[in-house]
Amino acid sequence: MKSQKGFAHTVLLILLVAAVGVAVYIFLPRKLPQNTKSAIGSYDCPQVTGPTFDDSYYKGPLIDTHYHIPNLPETPFFNDIQPILGKNMTISDIICTLNQEGTKKAFAFFPVFPGMDKEYLDLAKETMELYPDTLVPFIMPPESDNDPGGFPTVDAEYLEKMLTTYPGLFKGFGEIGLYERKGGAKALPPDSQRLLAIYPVVRKHSLVVYFHLGEGQQESFEKILDQNPDINFIWHGDQLIPYEDGIQNLKHIEEILERHSNAFYTVDELYGDQWMIRPEVKKDEFLKYLQNYEELLEKDVATWKAAIERHPDQFMWGTDRSPQILWSHDPEVGQALSNYGRFFISRLNPTVQEKFAWKNAERLLK
């Protein structure tokens, strides 16, 4: 009898210690690694009075469906050109910029590198605990894509390992650039064996897929859209947009959208048909260029308006703020991007404006 009582007391003591340990873990503040803490920063956002828009601007909510989260300091740091979290900017800076420019939410591509995945996953987790209503987390896991033998994404097994570290953390997979890197990874067609193995993982975790297609990948992309009608795919990029007689031809974009209700396109090529978030362009050049709204808008409306209105449920707005260009995350640049976006959106049919600005993006999250 005594031995049974002693055993019971021991069990109760073990349970008590375990309960205390769980309580301490849950309720006491966790000490973040210094890299993660520095990368997130503290939210000290100055209150600013946003611009007052007249009727030539769309005045409603915006969701930016293309935003790259910068890398941590282990990535090579070059003369303040590249944004590095904890060095020249923080996650809190990003949130402040989005709030000040009036963008209510952003599809945020969190890089996760093999061998450093725990640190990057911790950053994504801590970020989403702090800012769950502002960022929509996508996992972007390249595998040595700058090397000739690398790939734009890890394989299915490694992706599954990453996703199960913090189950339910991510809402999307991407952006995955399927084009060939100069001096780096070869093009990866949507129907390649590596990606065919990944789609079941994506389905299991209920993720949206985000691709930057490469040259000549329309047929293989449509094949995958047909085979996976229950997965929503977003894509962007000009590889399927031929430039003919000084005009961008959107026929391939529209063909895909017409045939596949699970395909969506992010328009981040505004600025008068000229891509301007480039390393050789400086912040002041970009801001000066973007001031000439009317001239730029004439080109953008001619290129995009009719296509967007023909497919009102499948086009979305985005900015493609870069993991390589620090100034693309600047608050003044964010304001200029969102202001021009509002100027363009106001030229769309009123029944389409909110869909393009935010509703189509919101629908993908349900």
C-alpha positions as a Markdown table, in Angstrom:
| # | Residue | x | y | z |
|---|---|---|---|---|
| 1 | Met | 0.0 | 0.0 | 0.0 |
| 2 | Lys | 2.8 | 2.4 | 0.9 |
| 3 | Ser | 4.6 | 1.8 | -2.3 |
| 4 | Gln | 1.3 | 2.5 | -4.3 |
| 5 | Lys | 0.9 | 5.8 | -2.4 |
| 6 | Gly | 4.5 | 6.7 | -3.0 |
| 7 | Phe | 4.1 | 6.0 | -6.7 |
| 8 | Ala | 0.9 | 8.1 | -6.8 |
| 9 | His | 2.7 | 11.0 | -5.1 |
| 10 | Thr | 5.6 | 10.7 | -7.6 |
| 11 | Val | 3.2 | 10.9 | -10.5 |
| 12 | Leu | 1.4 | 13.9 | -9.0 |
| 13 | Leu | 4.7 | 15.6 | -8.5 |
| 14 | Ile | 5.8 | 15.0 | -12.1 |
| 15 | Leu | 2.4 | 16.3 | -13.4 |
| 16 | Leu | 2.7 | 19.4 | -11.2 |
| 17 | Val | 6.2 | 20.1 | -12.4 |
| 18 | Ala | 5.1 | 19.7 | -16.0 |
| 19 | Ala | 2.1 | 22.0 | -15.5 |
| 20 | Val | 4.4 | 24.7 | -14.0 |
| 21 | Gly | 6.8 | 24.3 | -16.9 |
| 22 | Val | 4.0 | 24.7 | -19.5 |
| 23 | Ala | 2.7 | 27.8 | -17.6 |
| 24 | Val | 6.1 | 29.3 | -17.5 |
| 25 | Tyr | 6.6 | 28.7 | -21.3 |
| 26 | Ile | 3.2 | 30.2 | -22.1 |
| 27 | Phe | 3.0 | 33.2 | -19.8 |
| 28 | Leu | 6.6 | 34.4 | -19.4 |
| 29 | Pro | 8.0 | 36.5 | -22.3 |
| 30 | Arg | 10.3 | 34.5 | -24.5 |
| 31 | Lys | 13.8 | 35.8 | -25.2 |
| 32 | Leu | 14.2 | 36.1 | -28.9 |
| 33 | Pro | 17.5 | 35.5 | -30.6 |
| 34 | Gln | 19.3 | 38.8 | -31.2 |
| 35 | Asn | 19.0 | 38.5 | -35.0 |
| 36 | Thr | 15.3 | 38.0 | -34.8 |
| 37 | Lys | 14.8 | 40.7 | -32.3 |
| 38 | Ser | 16.8 | 43.2 | -34.4 |
| 39 | Ala | 15.1 | 42.2 | -37.6 |
| 40 | Ile | 11.6 | 42.8 | -36.2 |
| 41 | Gly | 12.5 | 46.1 | -34.4 |
| 42 | Ser | 10.2 | 48.2 | -32.4 |
| 43 | Tyr | 7.0 | 49.8 | -33.7 |
| 44 | Asp | 7.6 | 53.5 | -33.3 |
| 45 | Cys | 5.6 | 54.8 | -36.3 |
| 46 | Pro | 5.1 | 58.6 | -36.5 |
| 47 | Gln | 1.5 | 59.7 | -37.0 |
| 48 | Val | 1.1 | 61.3 | -40.3 |
| 49 | Thr | -1.8 | 62.8 | -42.1 |
| 50 | Gly | -2.3 | 60.9 | -45.3 |
| 51 | Pro | -3.0 | 62.7 | -48.6 |
| 52 | Thr | -6.4 | 64.0 | -49.3 |
| 53 | Phe | -7.6 | 62.4 | -52.5 |
| 54 | Asp | -9.9 | 64.2 | -55.0 |
| 55 | Asp | -12.2 | 62.3 | -57.4 |
| 56 | Ser | -9.3 | 61.5 | -59.7 |
| 57 | Tyr | -8.1 | 58.9 | -57.2 |
| 58 | Tyr | -9.6 | 55.6 | -55.9 |
| 59 | Lys | -10.2 | 56.2 | -52.2 |
| 60 | Gly | -10.9 | 52.7 | -50.9 |
| 61 | Pro | -8.8 | 49.9 | -49.3 |
| 62 | Leu | -5.7 | 48.4 | -51.0 |
| 63 | Ile | -4.0 | 45.0 | -50.7 |
| 64 | Asp | -0.5 | 44.8 | -52.1 |
| 65 | Thr | -0.3 | 41.2 | -53.5 |
| 66 | His | 3.5 | 41.3 | -54.1 |
| 67 | Tyr | 5.8 | 42.3 | -51.3 |
| 68 | His | 9.3 | 40.8 | -50.7 |
| 69 | Ile | 10.5 | 40.5 | -47.1 |
| 70 | Pro | 14.2 | 41.3 | -47.0 |
| 71 | Asn | 16.9 | 38.8 | -45.9 |
| 72 | Leu | 18.6 | 38.5 | -42.5 |
| 73 | Pro | 22.2 | 39.8 | -42.0 |
| 74 | Glu | 23.9 | 36.5 | -43.0 |
| 75 | Thr | 23.1 | 37.5 | -46.6 |
| 76 | Pro | 26.0 | 39.5 | -48.1 |
| 77 | Phe | 25.6 | 43.2 | -47.3 |
| 78 | Phe | 26.6 | 45.6 | -50.1 |
| 79 | Asn | 26.9 | 49.3 | -49.4 |
| 80 | Asp | 23.3 | 49.9 | -48.3 |
| 81 | Ile | 21.9 | 49.0 | -51.7 |
| 82 | Gln | 20.4 | 45.8 | -50.5 |
| 83 | Pro | 17.8 | 45.9 | -47.7 |
| 84 | Ile | 18.9 | 43.7 | -44.7 |
| 85 | Leu | 16.6 | 43.2 | -41.7 |
| 86 | Gly | 18.3 | 44.4 | -38.5 |
| 87 | Lys | 20.9 | 46.4 | -40.5 |
| 88 | Asn | 19.2 | 49.1 | -42.5 |
| 89 | Met | 15.5 | 48.3 | -41.9 |
| 90 | Thr | 13.1 | 46.2 | -39.8 |
| 91 | Ile | 9.8 | 44.4 | -40.1 |
| 92 | Ser | 8.3 | 47.2 | -38.0 |
| 93 | Asp | 9.5 | 49.7 | -40.6 |
| 94 | Ile | 7.6 | 47.8 | -43.2 |
| 95 | Ile | 4.4 | 47.8 | -41.2 |
| 96 | Cys | 4.8 | 51.5 | -40.6 |
| 97 | Thr | 5.2 | 52.2 | -44.3 |
| 98 | Leu | 2.2 | 50.1 | -45.2 |
| 99 | Asn | 0.1 | 51.9 | -42.6 |
| 100 | Gln | 1.2 | 55.4 | -43.6 |
| 101 | Glu | 0.5 | 54.7 | -47.3 |
| 102 | Gly | -2.9 | 53.3 | -46.7 |
| 103 | Thr | -2.2 | 49.7 | -47.7 |
| 104 | Lys | -4.3 | 47.6 | -45.3 |
| 105 | Lys | -2.6 | 44.3 | -46.1 |
| 106 | Ala | 0.3 | 42.8 | -48.1 |
| 107 | Phe | 1.0 | 39.3 | -49.5 |
| 108 | Ala | 4.5 | 39.0 | -47.9 |
| 109 | Phe | 7.1 | 36.6 | -49.3 |
| 110 | Phe | 9.3 | 35.4 | -46.4 |
| 111 | Pro | 12.5 | 33.9 | -47.7 |
| 112 | Val | 13.5 | 30.6 | -46.0 |
| 113 | Phe | 16.9 | 29.2 | -46.9 |
| 114 | Pro | 17.9 | 25.6 | -46.4 |
| 115 | Gly | 20.4 | 25.3 | -43.5 |
| 116 | Met | 19.1 | 28.5 | -42.0 |
| 117 | Asp | 15.4 | 27.6 | -42.1 |
| 118 | Lys | 14.9 | 27.6 | -38.3 |
| 119 | Glu | 16.0 | 31.2 | -38.0 |
| 120 | Tyr | 13.9 | 32.4 | -40.9 |
| 121 | Leu | 10.9 | 30.4 | -39.8 |
| 122 | Asp | 11.2 | 31.9 | -36.3 |
| 123 | Leu | 11.3 | 35.4 | -37.9 |
| 124 | Ala | 8.1 | 34.6 | -39.8 |
| 125 | Lys | 6.4 | 33.2 | -36.8 |
| 126 | Glu | 7.3 | 36.1 | -34.5 |
| 127 | Thr | 6.3 | 38.6 | -37.2 |
| 128 | Met | 2.9 | 37.1 | -37.6 |
| 129 | Glu | 2.3 | 37.0 | -33.9 |
| 130 | Leu | 2.9 | 40.7 | -33.9 |
| 131 | Tyr | 1.2 | 41.7 | -37.2 |
| 132 | Pro | -1.4 | 39.1 | -38.1 |
| 133 | Asp | -3.8 | 41.6 | -39.7 |
| 134 | Thr | -1.3 | 43.4 | -41.9 |
| 135 | Leu | 0.9 | 40.6 | -43.5 |
| 136 | Val | -0.3 | 37.5 | -45.4 |
| 137 | Pro | 2.7 | 35.1 | -45.1 |
| 138 | Phe | 4.0 | 33.2 | -48.1 |
| 139 | Ile | 7.0 | 30.8 | -47.8 |
| 140 | Met | 9.7 | 31.5 | -50.4 |
| 141 | Pro | 12.3 | 28.7 | -50.1 |
| 142 | Pro | 15.0 | 28.8 | -52.9 |
| 143 | Glu | 17.6 | 26.1 | -53.1 |
| 144 | Ser | 20.9 | 27.7 | -54.2 |
| 145 | Asp | 19.1 | 29.4 | -57.1 |
| 146 | Asn | 22.1 | 31.6 | -57.9 |
| 147 | Asp | 24.2 | 28.5 | -58.6 |
| 148 | Pro | 24.1 | 26.7 | -61.9 |
| 149 | Gly | 23.2 | 23.4 | -60.1 |
| 150 | Gly | 20.5 | 25.0 | -57.9 |
| 151 | Phe | 16.7 | 25.3 | -58.1 |
| 152 | Pro | 14.2 | 28.1 | -57.6 |
| 153 | Thr | 12.7 | 26.0 | -54.8 |
| 154 | Val | 13.5 | 23.3 | -52.3 |
| 155 | Asp | 12.1 | 19.8 | -53.0 |
| 156 | Ala | 8.8 | 18.5 | -51.6 |
| 157 | Glu | 10.4 | 16.7 | -48.7 |
| 158 | Tyr | 12.2 | 19.8 | -47.5 |
| 159 | Leu | 9.2 | 22.0 | -48.0 |
| 160 | Glu | 7.1 | 19.7 | -45.9 |
| 161 | Lys | 9.7 | 19.9 | -43.2 |
| 162 | Met | 9.6 | 23.6 | -43.3 |
| 163 | Leu | 5.8 | 23.8 | -43.2 |
| 164 | Thr | 5.5 | 21.4 | -40.3 |
| 165 | Thr | 7.9 | 23.4 | -38.1 |
| 166 | Tyr | 5.0 | 25.8 | -37.4 |
| 167 | Pro | 1.9 | 24.2 | -38.8 |
| 168 | Gly | -0.6 | 26.7 | -40.3 |
| 169 | Leu | 1.8 | 29.6 | -40.3 |
| 170 | Phe | 1.9 | 30.2 | -44.0 |
| 171 | Lys | -1.0 | 31.0 | -46.4 |
| 172 | Gly | 0.9 | 30.7 | -49.6 |
| 173 | Phe | 3.9 | 29.2 | -51.4 |
| 174 | Gly | 6.0 | 31.7 | -53.4 |
| 175 | Glu | 7.0 | 33.8 | -55.1 |
| 176 | Ile | 8.8 | 31.1 | -57.0 |
| 177 | Gly | 10.7 | 32.4 | -60.0 |
| 178 | Leu | 10.5 | 29.7 | -62.7 |
| 179 | Tyr | 12.6 | 31.6 | -65.2 |
| 180 | Glu | 16.3 | 30.8 | -65.9 |
| 181 | Arg | 18.8 | 32.8 | -63.7 |
| 182 | Lys | 21.7 | 34.3 | -65.5 |
| 183 | Gly | 24.7 | 32.3 | -64.3 |
| 184 | Gly | 22.4 | 30.4 | -61.9 |
| 185 | Ala | 19.6 | 27.9 | -61.8 |
| 186 | Lys | 18.0 | 26.7 | -65.0 |
| 187 | Ala | 14.3 | 27.3 | -65.8 |
| 188 | Leu | 11.9 | 25.1 | -63.9 |
| 189 | Pro | 8.7 | 24.4 | -65.9 |
| 190 | Pro | 5.4 | 24.2 | -63.9 |
| 191 | Asp | 5.1 | 20.6 | -64.8 |
| 192 | Ser | 8.6 | 19.6 | -63.8 |
| 193 | Gln | 9.0 | 16.6 | -61.5 |
| 194 | Arg | 10.1 | 18.8 | -58.6 |
| 195 | Leu | 7.0 | 20.9 | -58.8 |
| 196 | Leu | 4.7 | 17.9 | -59.5 |
| 197 | Ala | 5.9 | 16.5 | -56.1 |
| 198 | Ile | 5.3 | 19.8 | -54.4 |
| 199 | Tyr | 1.6 | 20.3 | -55.4 |
| 200 | Pro | 0.3 | 17.6 | -53.1 |
| 201 | Val | 2.2 | 19.3 | -50.2 |
| 202 | Val | 0.7 | 22.6 | -51.2 |
| 203 | Arg | -2.8 | 21.0 | -51.2 |
| 204 | Lys | -2.2 | 19.4 | -47.9 |
| 205 | His | -1.4 | 22.7 | -46.3 |
| 206 | Ser | -4.1 | 24.7 | -48.2 |
| 207 | Leu | -1.6 | 27.1 | -49.7 |
| 208 | Val | -2.0 | 29.5 | -52.6 |
| 209 | Val | 0.8 | 29.2 | -55.2 |
| 210 | Tyr | 2.6 | 32.3 | -56.5 |
| 211 | Phe | 4.8 | 31.9 | -59.6 |
| 212 | His | 6.9 | 34.2 | -61.8 |
| 213 | Leu | 6.7 | 32.2 | -65.0 |
| 214 | Gly | 9.6 | 31.8 | -67.5 |
| 215 | Glu | 9.7 | 32.0 | -71.2 |
| 216 | Gly | 7.6 | 29.6 | -73.1 |
| 217 | Gln | 5.9 | 28.2 | -70.0 |
| 218 | Gln | 2.2 | 28.9 | -70.9 |
| 219 | Glu | 1.4 | 25.4 | -72.0 |
| 220 | Ser | 2.9 | 23.6 | -69.0 |
| 221 | Phe | 1.3 | 26.2 | -66.7 |
| 222 | Glu | -2.1 | 25.6 | -68.2 |
| 223 | Lys | -1.6 | 21.8 | -67.9 |
| 224 | Ile | -1.0 | 22.3 | -64.1 |
| 225 | Leu | -4.0 | 24.6 | -63.7 |
| 226 | Asp | -6.1 | 21.8 | -65.3 |
| 227 | Gln | -4.7 | 19.1 | -63.1 |
| 228 | Asn | -5.1 | 21.1 | -59.9 |
| 229 | Pro | -8.4 | 22.9 | -60.1 |
| 230 | Asp | -8.6 | 23.0 | -56.3 |
| 231 | Ile | -5.4 | 25.0 | -56.0 |
| 232 | Asn | -5.4 | 28.8 | -56.7 |
| 233 | Phe | -2.4 | 30.0 | -58.6 |
| 234 | Ile | -1.2 | 33.6 | -58.9 |
| 235 | Trp | 1.5 | 34.7 | -61.3 |
| 236 | His | 3.2 | 37.8 | -62.6 |
| 237 | Gly | 6.0 | 38.8 | -64.9 |
| 238 | Asp | 6.5 | 39.9 | -68.5 |
| 239 | Gln | 7.8 | 36.6 | -69.9 |
| 240 | Leu | 4.4 | 35.9 | -71.4 |
| 241 | Ile | 3.8 | 39.5 | -72.6 |
| 242 | Pro | 5.3 | 40.1 | -76.0 |
| 243 | Tyr | 6.3 | 43.7 | -76.8 |
| 244 | Glu | 4.9 | 44.5 | -80.3 |
| 245 | Asp | 5.2 | 47.8 | -82.0 |
| 246 | Gly | 5.9 | 49.6 | -78.7 |
| 247 | Ile | 2.9 | 48.0 | -77.0 |
| 248 | Gln | 2.6 | 45.2 | -74.5 |
| 249 | Asn | 0.4 | 42.4 | -75.9 |
| 250 | Leu | -1.6 | 40.7 | -73.1 |
| 251 | Lys | -3.1 | 37.9 | -75.3 |
| 252 | His | -1.3 | 35.1 | -73.5 |
| 253 | Ile | -2.3 | 36.5 | -70.1 |
| 254 | Glu | -6.0 | 36.6 | -71.1 |
| 255 | Glu | -5.9 | 33.2 | -72.7 |
| 256 | Ile | -4.8 | 31.7 | -69.4 |
| 257 | Leu | -7.4 | 33.6 | -67.4 |
| 258 | Glu | -10.2 | 32.8 | -69.8 |
| 259 | Arg | -9.6 | 29.1 | -69.6 |
| 260 | His | -8.8 | 28.8 | -65.8 |
| 261 | Ser | -10.9 | 30.2 | -63.0 |
| 262 | Asn | -8.1 | 29.2 | -60.5 |
| 263 | Ala | -5.6 | 31.5 | -62.2 |
| 264 | Phe | -4.9 | 35.1 | -61.0 |
| 265 | Tyr | -2.6 | 37.8 | -62.3 |
| 266 | Thr | -0.9 | 40.5 | -60.2 |
| 267 | Val | -0.3 | 43.8 | -62.1 |
| 268 | Asp | 2.9 | 45.3 | -60.8 |
| 269 | Glu | 4.1 | 46.6 | -64.2 |
| 270 | Leu | 2.5 | 50.0 | -64.0 |
| 271 | Tyr | 4.6 | 53.2 | -64.5 |
| 272 | Gly | 3.9 | 53.8 | -68.1 |
| 273 | Asp | 4.8 | 50.3 | -69.4 |
| 274 | Gln | 8.3 | 50.6 | -68.0 |
| 275 | Trp | 9.6 | 48.6 | -65.1 |
| 276 | Met | 11.3 | 51.0 | -62.7 |
| 277 | Ile | 12.2 | 49.2 | -59.5 |
| 278 | Arg | 15.7 | 48.3 | -60.8 |
| 279 | Pro | 19.1 | 48.4 | -59.1 |
| 280 | Glu | 20.5 | 51.0 | -61.6 |
| 281 | Val | 17.6 | 53.4 | -60.8 |
| 282 | Lys | 18.0 | 55.6 | -57.7 |
| 283 | Lys | 15.2 | 56.6 | -55.4 |
| 284 | Asp | 15.2 | 60.3 | -56.6 |
| 285 | Glu | 15.0 | 59.2 | -60.2 |
| 286 | Phe | 12.1 | 56.9 | -59.5 |
| 287 | Leu | 10.1 | 59.6 | -57.6 |
| 288 | Lys | 10.8 | 62.2 | -60.3 |
| 289 | Tyr | 9.8 | 59.7 | -63.1 |
| 290 | Leu | 6.5 | 58.8 | -61.3 |
| 291 | Gln | 5.4 | 62.4 | -60.9 |
| 292 | Asn | 4.3 | 62.6 | -64.5 |
| 293 | Tyr | 1.0 | 60.8 | -63.8 |
| 294 | Glu | -1.0 | 61.8 | -66.9 |
| 295 | Glu | 1.6 | 60.7 | -69.4 |
| 296 | Leu | 2.3 | 57.4 | -67.6 |
| 297 | Leu | -1.4 | 56.7 | -67.0 |
| 298 | Glu | -2.2 | 57.1 | -70.7 |
| 299 | Lys | 0.1 | 54.2 | -71.5 |
| 300 | Asp | -1.0 | 52.0 | -68.5 |
| 301 | Val | -4.7 | 52.5 | -69.2 |
| 302 | Ala | -4.1 | 51.6 | -72.9 |
| 303 | Thr | -2.3 | 48.4 | -71.9 |
| 304 | Trp | -4.3 | 47.1 | -68.9 |
| 305 | Lys | -7.7 | 48.6 | -68.5 |
| 306 | Ala | -9.6 | 46.5 | -71.1 |
| 307 | Ala | -8.0 | 43.3 | -70.0 |
| 308 | Ile | -8.8 | 43.9 | -66.3 |
| 309 | Glu | -12.4 | 44.8 | -67.1 |
| 310 | Arg | -12.8 | 41.6 | -69.2 |
| 311 | His | -11.5 | 39.5 | -66.3 |
| 312 | Pro | -12.6 | 41.5 | -63.2 |
| 313 | Asp | -12.3 | 38.6 | -60.8 |
| 314 | Gln | -8.8 | 37.6 | -61.7 |
| 315 | Phe | -6.6 | 40.7 | -61.7 |
| 316 | Met | -5.0 | 42.2 | -58.6 |
| 317 | Trp | -2.8 | 45.2 | -57.7 |
| 318 | Gly | 0.8 | 44.8 | -56.4 |
| 319 | Thr | 4.1 | 46.6 | -56.2 |
| 320 | Asp | 6.9 | 44.0 | -56.2 |
| 321 | Arg | 9.0 | 45.8 | -53.5 |
| 322 | Ser | 12.3 | 44.2 | -53.9 |
| 323 | Pro | 14.6 | 42.1 | -51.7 |
| 324 | Gln | 17.5 | 43.6 | -53.6 |
| 325 | Ile | 16.7 | 47.4 | -53.6 |
| 326 | Leu | 16.6 | 49.2 | -50.3 |
| 327 | Trp | 14.8 | 52.3 | -51.6 |
| 328 | Ser | 11.8 | 50.3 | -52.8 |
| 329 | His | 10.8 | 49.9 | -49.1 |
| 330 | Asp | 11.2 | 53.6 | -48.4 |
| 331 | Pro | 8.0 | 55.3 | -46.9 |
| 332 | Glu | 8.2 | 58.1 | -49.6 |
| 333 | Val | 8.4 | 55.4 | -52.3 |
| 334 | Gly | 5.5 | 53.5 | -50.8 |
| 335 | Gln | 3.4 | 56.6 | -50.8 |
| 336 | Ala | 4.2 | 57.3 | -54.4 |
| 337 | Leu | 3.4 | 53.6 | -55.4 |
| 338 | Ser | 0.1 | 53.6 | -53.6 |
| 339 | Asn | -0.9 | 57.0 | -54.9 |
| 340 | Tyr | -0.2 | 56.1 | -58.5 |
| 341 | Gly | -2.0 | 52.8 | -57.9 |
| 342 | Arg | -5.1 | 54.8 | -56.7 |
| 343 | Phe | -4.8 | 57.1 | -59.7 |
| 344 | Phe | -4.8 | 54.1 | -62.1 |
| 345 | Ile | -7.6 | 52.2 | -60.3 |
| 346 | Ser | -9.9 | 55.2 | -60.5 |
| 347 | Arg | -9.7 | 54.9 | -64.3 |
| 348 | Leu | -11.2 | 51.4 | -64.2 |
| 349 | Asn | -15.0 | 50.8 | -64.3 |
| 350 | Pro | -16.5 | 51.5 | -60.9 |
| 351 | Thr | -17.7 | 47.9 | -60.6 |
| 352 | Val | -14.2 | 46.6 | -61.0 |
| 353 | Gln | -12.2 | 49.0 | -58.9 |
| 354 | Glu | -12.6 | 47.3 | -55.5 |
| 355 | Lys | -12.1 | 43.9 | -57.0 |
| 356 | Phe | -8.7 | 44.9 | -58.4 |
| 357 | Ala | -7.7 | 46.9 | -55.4 |
| 358 | Trp | -8.4 | 44.3 | -52.7 |
| 359 | Lys | -11.5 | 42.1 | -53.0 |
| 360 | Asn | -10.0 | 39.5 | -55.4 |
| 361 | Ala | -7.0 | 39.2 | -53.0 |
| 362 | Glu | -9.2 | 38.9 | -50.0 |
| 363 | Arg | -11.3 | 36.2 | -51.6 |
| 364 | Leu | -8.1 | 34.1 | -52.1 |
| 365 | Leu | -7.6 | 34.0 | -48.4 |
| 366 | Lys | -10.9 | 32.4 | -47.5 |
